Amino acid sequence: MKSTKAATTIRVSVTTRDRLARIARQEGRTMTEVLHDAIADYEQKQFWQTVNEQIEHTQREDPEGWADYLTEREFVLGPRPRSRRIAPEWDGLITFPEEKDETHAR
């Protein structure tokens, strides 16, 4: 027995419908699947925007609390890696200019 999900109709402009249909056709998916993913992406984008705004607010309004958070984070996760700009297998094989300054200062 085939299950069916409840459905409804929404009004969108012809341009929007055509864009949605083009994307669905290119990807071999239904317009509903494309729209579902677009909404999920938008919700995720909004979530992270809110998180970033809250972080900026805490940094600005409660610098001591932010410092406490960073200290606790390092305690739980360990110290941050020296550099995130290179793949781990290259770590130690490349010296960046700012690292050269640190070694000469010692």
Biopython code that builds the backbone (N, CA, C, O; Angstrom):
import numpy as np
from Bio.PDB.StructureBuilder import StructureBuilder

atoms = [
    (1, "MET", "N", (0.838, -1.179, 0.000)),
    (1, "MET", "CA", (0.000, 0.000, 0.000)),
    (1, "MET", "C", (0.887, 1.247, 0.000)),
    (1, "MET", "O", (1.779, 1.369, 0.839)),
    (2, "LYS", "N", (0.659, 2.136, -0.896)),
    (2, "LYS", "CA", (1.454, 3.347, -1.043)),
    (2, "LYS", "C", (0.987, 4.395, -0.032)),
    (2, "LYS", "O", (-0.202, 4.698, 0.059)),
    (3, "SER", "N", (1.945, 4.946, 0.727)),
    (3, "SER", "CA", (1.575, 5.987, 1.678)),
    (3, "SER", "C", (1.664, 7.346, 0.993)),
    (3, "SER", "O", (2.551, 7.588, 0.175)),
    (4, "THR", "N", (0.757, 8.200, 1.332)),
    (4, "THR", "CA", (0.772, 9.546, 0.772)),
    (4, "THR", "C", (0.851, 10.541, 1.914)),
    (4, "THR", "O", (0.205, 10.376, 2.949)),
    (5, "LYS", "N", (1.636, 11.556, 1.714)),
    (5, "LYS", "CA", (1.745, 12.620, 2.701)),
    (5, "LYS", "C", (0.721, 13.688, 2.363)),
    (5, "LYS", "O", (0.371, 13.888, 1.200)),
    (6, "ALA", "N", (0.252, 14.363, 3.386)),
    (6, "ALA", "CA", (-0.671, 15.457, 3.157)),
    (6, "ALA", "C", (0.022, 16.541, 2.346)),
    (6, "ALA", "O", (1.211, 16.794, 2.540)),
    (7, "ALA", "N", (-0.697, 17.173, 1.454)),
    (7, "ALA", "CA", (-0.111, 18.207, 0.601)),
    (7, "ALA", "C", (-1.048, 19.396, 0.535)),
    (7, "ALA", "O", (-2.239, 19.298, 0.834)),
    (8, "THR", "N", (-0.487, 20.505, 0.142)),
    (8, "THR", "CA", (-1.265, 21.724, -0.039)),
    (8, "THR", "C", (-0.689, 22.485, -1.221)),
    (8, "THR", "O", (0.330, 22.090, -1.787)),
    (9, "THR", "N", (-1.330, 23.548, -1.584)),
    (9, "THR", "CA", (-0.886, 24.390, -2.685)),
    (9, "THR", "C", (-0.497, 25.747, -2.125)),
    (9, "THR", "O", (-1.181, 26.296, -1.261)),
    (10, "ILE", "N", (0.612, 26.281, -2.627)),
    (10, "ILE", "CA", (1.008, 27.640, -2.240)),
    (10, "ILE", "C", (1.135, 28.482, -3.499)),
    (10, "ILE", "O", (1.427, 27.972, -4.581)),
    (11, "ARG", "N", (0.912, 29.771, -3.337)),
    (11, "ARG", "CA", (1.060, 30.675, -4.467)),
    (11, "ARG", "C", (2.484, 31.186, -4.525)),
    (11, "ARG", "O", (3.016, 31.710, -3.546)),
    (12, "VAL", "N", (3.090, 31.026, -5.686)),
    (12, "VAL", "CA", (4.414, 31.593, -5.944)),
    (12, "VAL", "C", (4.360, 32.223, -7.322)),
    (12, "VAL", "O", (3.492, 31.903, -8.134)),
    (13, "SER", "N", (5.287, 33.113, -7.571)),
    (13, "SER", "CA", (5.320, 33.734, -8.895)),
    (13, "SER", "C", (5.688, 32.684, -9.937)),
    (13, "SER", "O", (6.271, 31.649, -9.612)),
    (14, "VAL", "N", (5.347, 32.956, -11.172)),
    (14, "VAL", "CA", (5.688, 32.055, -12.266)),
    (14, "VAL", "C", (7.200, 31.927, -12.368)),
    (14, "VAL", "O", (7.719, 30.841, -12.629)),
    (15, "THR", "N", (7.900, 33.018, -12.166)),
    (15, "THR", "CA", (9.361, 32.996, -12.218)),
    (15, "THR", "C", (9.925, 32.048, -11.164)),
    (15, "THR", "O", (10.819, 31.252, -11.453)),
    (16, "THR", "N", (9.401, 32.135, -9.946)),
    (16, "THR", "CA", (9.871, 31.261, -8.868)),
    (16, "THR", "C", (9.556, 29.807, -9.184)),
    (16, "THR", "O", (10.400, 28.932, -8.991)),
    (17, "ARG", "N", (8.364, 29.548, -9.663)),
    (17, "ARG", "CA", (7.990, 28.186, -10.026)),
    (17, "ARG", "C", (8.915, 27.644, -11.106)),
    (17, "ARG", "O", (9.354, 26.496, -11.035)),
    (18, "ASP", "N", (9.213, 28.471, -12.109)),
    (18, "ASP", "CA", (10.089, 28.040, -13.194)),
    (18, "ASP", "C", (11.506, 27.763, -12.706)),
    (18, "ASP", "O", (12.140, 26.798, -13.133)),
    (19, "ARG", "N", (11.995, 28.610, -11.815)),
    (19, "ARG", "CA", (13.330, 28.399, -11.249)),
    (19, "ARG", "C", (13.376, 27.106, -10.449)),
    (19, "ARG", "O", (14.326, 26.330, -10.560)),
    (20, "LEU", "N", (12.357, 26.883, -9.652)),
    (20, "LEU", "CA", (12.270, 25.667, -8.848)),
    (20, "LEU", "C", (12.198, 24.433, -9.747)),
    (20, "LEU", "O", (12.866, 23.433, -9.484)),
    (21, "ALA", "N", (11.397, 24.499, -10.797)),
    (21, "ALA", "CA", (11.264, 23.381, -11.733)),
    (21, "ALA", "C", (12.583, 23.108, -12.454)),
    (21, "ALA", "O", (12.944, 21.951, -12.667)),
    (22, "ARG", "N", (13.307, 24.175, -12.833)),
    (22, "ARG", "CA", (14.588, 24.010, -13.523)),
    (22, "ARG", "C", (15.603, 23.312, -12.631)),
    (22, "ARG", "O", (16.299, 22.396, -13.070)),
    (23, "ILE", "N", (15.686, 23.743, -11.382)),
    (23, "ILE", "CA", (16.627, 23.127, -10.444)),
    (23, "ILE", "C", (16.259, 21.663, -10.219)),
    (23, "ILE", "O", (17.127, 20.790, -10.226)),
    (24, "ALA", "N", (14.973, 21.402, -10.019)),
    (24, "ALA", "CA", (14.522, 20.024, -9.788)),
    (24, "ALA", "C", (14.852, 19.142, -10.991)),
    (24, "ALA", "O", (15.311, 18.011, -10.831)),
    (25, "ARG", "N", (14.620, 19.655, -12.171)),
    (25, "ARG", "CA", (14.892, 18.896, -13.399)),
    (25, "ARG", "C", (16.394, 18.618, -13.528)),
    (25, "ARG", "O", (16.794, 17.499, -13.849)),
    (26, "GLN", "N", (17.221, 19.636, -13.277)),
    (26, "GLN", "CA", (18.675, 19.473, -13.377)),
    (26, "GLN", "C", (19.192, 18.429, -12.396)),
    (26, "GLN", "O", (20.132, 17.695, -12.701)),
    (27, "GLU", "N", (18.582, 18.366, -11.232)),
    (27, "GLU", "CA", (19.062, 17.460, -10.197)),
    (27, "GLU", "C", (18.321, 16.128, -10.179)),
    (27, "GLU", "O", (18.662, 15.238, -9.401)),
    (28, "GLY", "N", (17.307, 15.988, -11.033)),
    (28, "GLY", "CA", (16.542, 14.747, -11.076)),
    (28, "GLY", "C", (15.742, 14.505, -9.815)),
    (28, "GLY", "O", (15.589, 13.368, -9.368)),
    (29, "ARG", "N", (15.234, 15.584, -9.247)),
    (29, "ARG", "CA", (14.455, 15.500, -8.006)),
    (29, "ARG", "C", (13.111, 16.166, -8.220)),
    (29, "ARG", "O", (12.872, 16.802, -9.247)),
    (30, "THR", "N", (12.232, 16.012, -7.235)),
    (30, "THR", "CA", (10.948, 16.696, -7.316)),
    (30, "THR", "C", (11.106, 18.133, -6.836)),
    (30, "THR", "O", (12.054, 18.462, -6.123)),
    (31, "MET", "N", (10.172, 18.977, -7.232)),
    (31, "MET", "CA", (10.209, 20.364, -6.760)),
    (31, "MET", "C", (10.028, 20.397, -5.248)),
    (31, "MET", "O", (10.611, 21.252, -4.581)),
    (32, "THR", "N", (9.242, 19.496, -4.699)),
    (32, "THR", "CA", (9.039, 19.444, -3.254)),
    (32, "THR", "C", (10.348, 19.138, -2.539)),
    (32, "THR", "O", (10.639, 19.741, -1.506)),
    (33, "GLU", "N", (11.141, 18.212, -3.070)),
    (33, "GLU", "CA", (12.425, 17.887, -2.454)),
    (33, "GLU", "C", (13.370, 19.084, -2.488)),
    (33, "GLU", "O", (14.047, 19.377, -1.502)),
    (34, "VAL", "N", (13.411, 19.764, -3.614)),
    (34, "VAL", "CA", (14.279, 20.940, -3.735)),
    (34, "VAL", "C", (13.832, 22.030, -2.766)),
    (34, "VAL", "O", (14.660, 22.644, -2.094)),
    (35, "LEU", "N", (12.540, 22.266, -2.694)),
    (35, "LEU", "CA", (12.008, 23.286, -1.786)),
    (35, "LEU", "C", (12.269, 22.900, -0.335)),
    (35, "LEU", "O", (12.630, 23.752, 0.477)),
    (36, "HIS", "N", (12.093, 21.640, -0.006)),
    (36, "HIS", "CA", (12.360, 21.162, 1.349)),
    (36, "HIS", "C", (13.807, 21.434, 1.735)),
    (36, "HIS", "O", (14.075, 21.947, 2.821)),
    (37, "ASP", "N", (14.748, 21.088, 0.844)),
    (37, "ASP", "CA", (16.167, 21.318, 1.123)),
    (37, "ASP", "C", (16.494, 22.805, 1.220)),
    (37, "ASP", "O", (17.306, 23.213, 2.050)),
    (38, "ALA", "N", (15.864, 23.609, 0.376)),
    (38, "ALA", "CA", (16.110, 25.054, 0.412)),
    (38, "ALA", "C", (15.648, 25.630, 1.755)),
    (38, "ALA", "O", (16.327, 26.477, 2.335)),
    (39, "ILE", "N", (14.512, 25.177, 2.236)),
    (39, "ILE", "CA", (14.006, 25.655, 3.527)),
    (39, "ILE", "C", (14.919, 25.194, 4.652)),
    (39, "ILE", "O", (15.214, 25.968, 5.562)),
    (40, "ALA", "N", (15.373, 23.939, 4.606)),
    (40, "ALA", "CA", (16.282, 23.422, 5.633)),
    (40, "ALA", "C", (17.585, 24.223, 5.640)),
    (40, "ALA", "O", (18.101, 24.558, 6.706)),
    (41, "ASP", "N", (18.117, 24.533, 4.454)),
    (41, "ASP", "CA", (19.340, 25.342, 4.365)),
    (41, "ASP", "C", (19.121, 26.733, 4.947)),
    (41, "ASP", "O", (19.978, 27.258, 5.659)),
    (42, "TYR", "N", (17.969, 27.326, 4.642)),
    (42, "TYR", "CA", (17.648, 28.658, 5.158)),
    (42, "TYR", "C", (17.538, 28.625, 6.681)),
    (42, "TYR", "O", (18.043, 29.520, 7.359)),
    (43, "GLU", "N", (16.884, 27.603, 7.219)),
    (43, "GLU", "CA", (16.751, 27.501, 8.672)),
    (43, "GLU", "C", (18.112, 27.341, 9.335)),
    (43, "GLU", "O", (18.364, 27.924, 10.390)),
    (44, "GLN", "N", (18.992, 26.552, 8.721)),
    (44, "GLN", "CA", (20.338, 26.377, 9.265)),
    (44, "GLN", "C", (21.112, 27.696, 9.210)),
    (44, "GLN", "O", (21.816, 28.049, 10.156)),
    (45, "LYS", "N", (20.976, 28.418, 8.103)),
    (45, "LYS", "CA", (21.632, 29.713, 7.969)),
    (45, "LYS", "C", (21.141, 30.667, 9.051)),
    (45, "LYS", "O", (21.944, 31.379, 9.655)),
    (46, "GLN", "N", (19.839, 30.693, 9.304)),
    (46, "GLN", "CA", (19.272, 31.564, 10.340)),
    (46, "GLN", "C", (19.776, 31.162, 11.718)),
    (46, "GLN", "O", (20.089, 32.022, 12.542)),
    (47, "PHE", "N", (19.855, 29.850, 11.975)),
    (47, "PHE", "CA", (20.343, 29.367, 13.257)),
    (47, "PHE", "C", (21.756, 29.887, 13.520)),
    (47, "PHE", "O", (22.029, 30.455, 14.577)),
    (48, "TRP", "N", (22.665, 29.685, 12.533)),
    (48, "TRP", "CA", (24.048, 30.103, 12.731)),
    (48, "TRP", "C", (24.196, 31.617, 12.773)),
    (48, "TRP", "O", (25.100, 32.130, 13.432)),
    (49, "GLN", "N", (23.332, 32.329, 12.088)),
    (49, "GLN", "CA", (23.355, 33.789, 12.177)),
    (49, "GLN", "C", (23.009, 34.223, 13.597)),
    (49, "GLN", "O", (23.633, 35.132, 14.145)),
    (50, "THR", "N", (22.016, 33.572, 14.185)),
    (50, "THR", "CA", (21.628, 33.880, 15.561)),
    (50, "THR", "C", (22.762, 33.543, 16.525)),
    (50, "THR", "O", (23.065, 34.326, 17.426)),
    (51, "VAL", "N", (23.387, 32.387, 16.341)),
    (51, "VAL", "CA", (24.514, 32.000, 17.194)),
    (51, "VAL", "C", (25.623, 33.044, 17.100)),
    (51, "VAL", "O", (26.157, 33.474, 18.123)),
    (52, "ASN", "N", (25.974, 33.454, 15.877)),
    (52, "ASN", "CA", (27.029, 34.454, 15.703)),
    (52, "ASN", "C", (26.669, 35.781, 16.349)),
    (52, "ASN", "O", (27.526, 36.435, 16.943)),
    (53, "GLU", "N", (25.402, 36.186, 16.237)),
    (53, "GLU", "CA", (24.962, 37.430, 16.881)),
    (53, "GLU", "C", (25.073, 37.330, 18.395)),
    (53, "GLU", "O", (25.470, 38.288, 19.058)),
    (54, "GLN", "N", (24.721, 36.165, 18.943)),
    (54, "GLN", "CA", (24.813, 35.975, 20.390)),
    (54, "GLN", "C", (26.271, 35.976, 20.848)),
    (54, "GLN", "O", (26.587, 36.517, 21.908)),
    (55, "ILE", "N", (27.158, 35.376, 20.058)),
    (55, "ILE", "CA", (28.585, 35.381, 20.387)),
    (55, "ILE", "C", (29.112, 36.813, 20.386)),
    (55, "ILE", "O", (29.788, 37.233, 21.325)),
    (56, "GLU", "N", (28.801, 37.558, 19.328)),
    (56, "GLU", "CA", (29.254, 38.952, 19.245)),
    (56, "GLU", "C", (28.711, 39.768, 20.408)),
    (56, "GLU", "O", (29.424, 40.608, 20.956)),
    (57, "HIS", "N", (27.466, 39.534, 20.791)),
    (57, "HIS", "CA", (26.863, 40.250, 21.917)),
    (57, "HIS", "C", (27.619, 39.932, 23.207)),
    (57, "HIS", "O", (27.941, 40.834, 23.980)),
    (58, "THR", "N", (27.896, 38.661, 23.436)),
    (58, "THR", "CA", (28.612, 38.260, 24.641)),
    (58, "THR", "C", (30.026, 38.852, 24.659)),
    (58, "THR", "O", (30.484, 39.340, 25.692)),
    (59, "GLN", "N", (30.713, 38.807, 23.515)),
    (59, "GLN", "CA", (32.064, 39.377, 23.444)),
    (59, "GLN", "C", (32.044, 40.872, 23.765)),
    (59, "GLN", "O", (32.935, 41.382, 24.444)),
    (60, "ARG", "N", (31.025, 41.559, 23.274)),
    (60, "ARG", "CA", (30.932, 43.007, 23.444)),
    (60, "ARG", "C", (30.440, 43.385, 24.847)),
    (60, "ARG", "O", (31.002, 44.278, 25.482)),
    (61, "GLU", "N", (29.404, 42.713, 25.324)),
    (61, "GLU", "CA", (28.745, 43.118, 26.570)),
    (61, "GLU", "C", (29.294, 42.418, 27.812)),
    (61, "GLU", "O", (29.136, 42.922, 28.924)),
    (62, "ASP", "N", (29.936, 41.262, 27.634)),
    (62, "ASP", "CA", (30.437, 40.512, 28.785)),
    (62, "ASP", "C", (31.788, 39.886, 28.458)),
    (62, "ASP", "O", (31.902, 38.663, 28.382)),
    (63, "PRO", "N", (32.821, 40.725, 28.263)),
    (63, "PRO", "CA", (34.131, 40.183, 27.894)),
    (63, "PRO", "C", (34.693, 39.208, 28.935)),
    (63, "PRO", "O", (35.391, 38.259, 28.579)),
    (64, "GLU", "N", (34.398, 39.433, 30.195)),
    (64, "GLU", "CA", (34.875, 38.519, 31.235)),
    (64, "GLU", "C", (34.194, 37.150, 31.100)),
    (64, "GLU", "O", (34.843, 36.112, 31.234)),
    (65, "GLY", "N", (32.900, 37.158, 30.837)),
    (65, "GLY", "CA", (32.174, 35.912, 30.618)),
    (65, "GLY", "C", (32.678, 35.187, 29.385)),
    (65, "GLY", "O", (32.762, 33.958, 29.375)),
    (66, "TRP", "N", (33.012, 35.938, 28.346)),
    (66, "TRP", "CA", (33.550, 35.342, 27.118)),
    (66, "TRP", "C", (34.916, 34.702, 27.399)),
    (66, "TRP", "O", (35.203, 33.606, 26.918)),
    (67, "ALA", "N", (35.744, 35.385, 28.169)),
    (67, "ALA", "CA", (37.058, 34.835, 28.527)),
    (67, "ALA", "C", (36.888, 33.552, 29.342)),
    (67, "ALA", "O", (37.626, 32.587, 29.143)),
    (68, "ASP", "N", (35.922, 33.540, 30.257)),
    (68, "ASP", "CA", (35.637, 32.332, 31.039)),
    (68, "ASP", "C", (35.207, 31.189, 30.125)),
    (68, "ASP", "O", (35.625, 30.046, 30.307)),
    (69, "TYR", "N", (34.374, 31.506, 29.147)),
    (69, "TYR", "CA", (33.923, 30.494, 28.195)),
    (69, "TYR", "C", (35.110, 29.909, 27.434)),
    (69, "TYR", "O", (35.221, 28.691, 27.296)),
    (70, "LEU", "N", (35.999, 30.774, 26.940)),
    (70, "LEU", "CA", (37.156, 30.297, 26.179)),
    (70, "LEU", "C", (38.070, 29.425, 27.040)),
    (70, "LEU", "O", (38.614, 28.430, 26.563)),
    (71, "THR", "N", (38.234, 29.799, 28.301)),
    (71, "THR", "CA", (39.060, 29.008, 29.219)),
    (71, "THR", "C", (38.440, 27.635, 29.437)),
    (71, "THR", "O", (39.136, 26.621, 29.391)),
    (72, "GLU", "N", (37.147, 27.602, 29.672)),
    (72, "GLU", "CA", (36.454, 26.333, 29.876)),
    (72, "GLU", "C", (36.483, 25.488, 28.605)),
    (72, "GLU", "O", (36.655, 24.271, 28.668)),
    (73, "ARG", "N", (36.318, 26.125, 27.473)),
    (73, "ARG", "CA", (36.340, 25.406, 26.185)),
    (73, "ARG", "C", (37.698, 24.734, 25.979)),
    (73, "ARG", "O", (37.770, 23.574, 25.574)),
    (74, "GLU", "N", (38.767, 25.471, 26.262)),
    (74, "GLU", "CA", (40.101, 24.899, 26.099)),
    (74, "GLU", "C", (40.322, 23.757, 27.080)),
    (74, "GLU", "O", (40.969, 22.767, 26.739)),
    (75, "PHE", "N", (39.790, 23.882, 28.300)),
    (75, "PHE", "CA", (39.916, 22.823, 29.294)),
    (75, "PHE", "C", (39.222, 21.545, 28.806)),
    (75, "PHE", "O", (39.759, 20.447, 28.957)),
    (76, "VAL", "N", (38.032, 21.692, 28.225)),
    (76, "VAL", "CA", (37.254, 20.536, 27.765)),
    (76, "VAL", "C", (37.815, 19.956, 26.470)),
    (76, "VAL", "O", (37.967, 18.741, 26.350)),
    (77, "LEU", "N", (38.124, 20.821, 25.497)),
    (77, "LEU", "CA", (38.540, 20.354, 24.174)),
    (77, "LEU", "C", (40.045, 20.259, 23.997)),
    (77, "LEU", "O", (40.522, 19.654, 23.036)),
    (78, "GLY", "N", (40.789, 20.845, 24.906)),
    (78, "GLY", "CA", (42.237, 20.889, 24.745)),
    (78, "GLY", "C", (42.621, 22.136, 23.966)),
    (78, "GLY", "O", (41.757, 22.831, 23.430)),
    (79, "PRO", "N", (43.928, 22.422, 23.905)),
    (79, "PRO", "CA", (44.363, 23.634, 23.199)),
    (79, "PRO", "C", (44.074, 23.531, 21.701)),
    (79, "PRO", "O", (44.051, 22.445, 21.122)),
    (80, "ARG", "N", (43.858, 24.679, 21.108)),
    (80, "ARG", "CA", (43.604, 24.723, 19.668)),
    (80, "ARG", "C", (44.872, 24.352, 18.919)),
    (80, "ARG", "O", (45.979, 24.615, 19.390)),
    (81, "PRO", "N", (44.710, 23.739, 17.752)),
    (81, "PRO", "CA", (45.903, 23.424, 16.957)),
    (81, "PRO", "C", (46.640, 24.700, 16.561)),
    (81, "PRO", "O", (46.043, 25.773, 16.475)),
    (82, "ARG", "N", (47.957, 24.570, 16.318)),
    (82, "ARG", "CA", (48.756, 25.741, 15.948)),
    (82, "ARG", "C", (48.193, 26.455, 14.742)),
    (82, "ARG", "O", (48.116, 27.684, 14.724)),
    (83, "SER", "N", (47.804, 25.710, 13.748)),
    (83, "SER", "CA", (47.323, 26.328, 12.521)),
    (83, "SER", "C", (46.231, 25.471, 11.916)),
    (83, "SER", "O", (46.360, 24.248, 11.863)),
    (84, "ARG", "N", (45.166, 26.090, 11.463)),
    (84, "ARG", "CA", (44.089, 25.378, 10.790)),
    (84, "ARG", "C", (44.180, 25.603, 9.278)),
    (84, "ARG", "O", (43.314, 25.158, 8.525)),
    (85, "ARG", "N", (45.225, 26.289, 8.846)),
    (85, "ARG", "CA", (45.314, 26.643, 7.438)),
    (85, "ARG", "C", (45.895, 25.538, 6.575)),
    (85, "ARG", "O", (45.848, 25.624, 5.347)),
    (86, "ILE", "N", (46.446, 24.493, 7.200)),
    (86, "ILE", "CA", (47.064, 23.430, 6.411)),
    (86, "ILE", "C", (46.525, 22.084, 6.866)),
    (86, "ILE", "O", (46.005, 21.952, 7.974)),
    (87, "ALA", "N", (46.653, 21.096, 6.009)),
    (87, "ALA", "CA", (46.236, 19.742, 6.347)),
    (87, "ALA", "C", (47.162, 19.193, 7.421)),
    (87, "ALA", "O", (48.347, 19.527, 7.445)),
    (88, "PRO", "N", (46.635, 18.349, 8.317)),
    (88, "PRO", "CA", (47.464, 17.833, 9.415)),
    (88, "PRO", "C", (48.752, 17.163, 8.956)),
    (88, "PRO", "O", (49.772, 17.263, 9.638)),
    (89, "GLU", "N", (48.723, 16.482, 7.811)),
    (89, "GLU", "CA", (49.943, 15.803, 7.358)),
    (89, "GLU", "C", (51.057, 16.772, 6.967)),
    (89, "GLU", "O", (52.212, 16.365, 6.835)),
    (90, "TRP", "N", (50.724, 18.041, 6.781)),
    (90, "TRP", "CA", (51.737, 19.046, 6.444)),
    (90, "TRP", "C", (52.206, 19.809, 7.686)),
    (90, "TRP", "O", (53.151, 20.594, 7.609)),
    (91, "ASP", "N", (51.557, 19.584, 8.817)),
    (91, "ASP", "CA", (51.894, 20.305, 10.037)),
    (91, "ASP", "C", (53.352, 20.063, 10.404)),
    (91, "ASP", "O", (53.802, 18.919, 10.467)),
    (92, "GLY", "N", (54.072, 21.123, 10.642)),
    (92, "GLY", "CA", (55.474, 21.038, 10.999)),
    (92, "GLY", "C", (56.418, 21.075, 9.809)),
    (92, "GLY", "O", (57.623, 21.260, 9.978)),
    (93, "LEU", "N", (55.884, 20.901, 8.612)),
    (93, "LEU", "CA", (56.727, 20.909, 7.420)),
    (93, "LEU", "C", (56.779, 22.290, 6.776)),
    (93, "LEU", "O", (57.666, 22.582, 5.974)),
    (94, "ILE", "N", (55.820, 23.128, 7.138)),
    (94, "ILE", "CA", (55.742, 24.473, 6.567)),
    (94, "ILE", "C", (55.839, 25.472, 7.714)),
    (94, "ILE", "O", (55.174, 25.310, 8.737)),
    (95, "THR", "N", (56.654, 26.490, 7.549)),
    (95, "THR", "CA", (56.755, 27.554, 8.541)),
    (95, "THR", "C", (56.159, 28.822, 7.952)),
    (95, "THR", "O", (56.615, 29.325, 6.924)),
    (96, "PHE", "N", (55.147, 29.321, 8.613)),
    (96, "PHE", "CA", (54.500, 30.545, 8.160)),
    (96, "PHE", "C", (55.260, 31.752, 8.686)),
    (96, "PHE", "O", (55.951, 31.650, 9.700)),
    (97, "PRO", "N", (55.146, 32.896, 8.012)),
    (97, "PRO", "CA", (55.904, 34.083, 8.428)),
    (97, "PRO", "C", (55.722, 34.445, 9.894)),
    (97, "PRO", "O", (56.692, 34.792, 10.568)),
    (98, "GLU", "N", (54.493, 34.371, 10.399)),
    (98, "GLU", "CA", (54.274, 34.739, 11.804)),
    (98, "GLU", "C", (54.962, 33.755, 12.751)),
    (98, "GLU", "O", (55.338, 34.130, 13.861)),
    (99, "GLU", "N", (55.130, 32.494, 12.323)),
    (99, "GLU", "CA", (55.843, 31.523, 13.138)),
    (99, "GLU", "C", (57.342, 31.803, 13.130)),
    (99, "GLU", "O", (58.016, 31.563, 14.131)),
    (100, "LYS", "N", (57.875, 32.306, 12.021)),
    (100, "LYS", "CA", (59.288, 32.671, 11.951)),
    (100, "LYS", "C", (59.578, 33.783, 12.945)),
    (100, "LYS", "O", (60.607, 33.771, 13.620)),
    (101, "ASP", "N", (58.657, 34.751, 13.033)),
    (101, "ASP", "CA", (58.829, 35.855, 13.976)),
    (101, "ASP", "C", (58.878, 35.338, 15.411)),
    (101, "ASP", "O", (59.651, 35.837, 16.228)),
    (102, "GLU", "N", (58.039, 34.325, 15.719)),
    (102, "GLU", "CA", (58.014, 33.761, 17.076)),
    (102, "GLU", "C", (59.326, 33.065, 17.412)),
    (102, "GLU", "O", (59.820, 33.185, 18.533)),
    (103, "THR", "N", (59.899, 32.334, 16.447)),
    (103, "THR", "CA", (61.138, 31.601, 16.730)),
    (103, "THR", "C", (62.320, 32.562, 16.881)),
    (103, "THR", "O", (63.224, 32.299, 17.674)),
    (104, "HIS", "N", (62.330, 33.669, 16.137)),
    (104, "HIS", "CA", (63.413, 34.646, 16.267)),
    (104, "HIS", "C", (63.300, 35.455, 17.551)),
    (104, "HIS", "O", (64.304, 35.966, 18.048)),
    (105, "ALA", "N", (62.094, 35.578, 18.094)),
    (105, "ALA", "CA", (61.892, 36.362, 19.297)),
    (105, "ALA", "C", (62.360, 35.621, 20.538)),
    (105, "ALA", "O", (62.564, 36.232, 21.587)),
    (106, "ARG", "N", (62.533, 34.299, 20.427)),
    (106, "ARG", "CA", (62.910, 33.499, 21.612)),
    (106, "ARG", "C", (64.367, 33.521, 21.887)),
    (106, "ARG", "O", (64.824, 32.898, 22.844)),
]
sb = StructureBuilder()
sb.init_structure("model")
sb.init_model(0)
sb.init_chain("A")
sb.init_seg("    ")
for serial, (resi, resn, name, xyz) in enumerate(atoms, 1):
    if name == "N":
        sb.init_residue(resn, " ", resi, " ")
    sb.init_atom(name, np.array(xyz, "f"), 0.0, 1.0, " ", f" {name:<3s}", serial, name[0])
structure = sb.get_structure()
